[in-house]
Amino acid sequence: MKKRSVVLLSGGLDSTTSLYVSLRDGYETAALTLDYGQLHQREIGFAKMHTAQLGIAHKIVNFELPWKGSSLLDSSIPIPANRKPVRNASQIPSTYVPARNSIFLTLAASYAETLQANAVFIGANALDYSGYPDCRPDFLRSMENTLNLGTKRGVEGFHLSLEAPLLSLSKAEIIKLGYSLNVPFDITWSCYRGSDRPCGDCDSCVLRAKGFLEANIADPALSSISNHKNS
């Protein structure tokens, strides 16, 4: 039976690396990008570039979370700056979007079921992350079980696997893995702000810079990302 996957692709460093892992592992891969009302769409343009270059199916779903509840959705809530990397679940930052991965994984599972896919890939990480509760291994295990209990293919015995290949890797290890897979990191976007260049001080920028420094690799995005235009 042919292996098929749906990859949740934001256009960021982690999700793009997960996309390339899916392809490396022999999956017939489709990408799903979710435009959920975030304050900028820089990543989405890069997601389009990747799927166009790779020639794979790409769905973009638009919806809103009108109750907001996150600094990624509400401009009146400050985005944290210059924080140290956090692993304490009691210090969840304002960039957390309520139940985002639960929503994303459910939509991906729905798409996967129509494709008769075996797996959904997500770029979640439990080491260098910002304290988000929906990036933890126990959440992902529970979600996989729930999705198999609540889908037609699941109850018919066709198991859907939630694949999080970056879950236990440091950001430096993710970057090294990406380079081994020829991931074009110059067309990935990590910054929580949507300016022409990364801000350098939000949590995501800090983690990305730390990862490239520890991997002893120069971040190509810093020299080239402002030359790319959203399509």
Summary of the structure (lengths in Angstrom):
residues: 231
radius of gyration: 16.8
end to end distance: 35.7
largest distance: 50.5
contacts: 746
relative contact order: 0.18
helix: 42%
strand: 12%
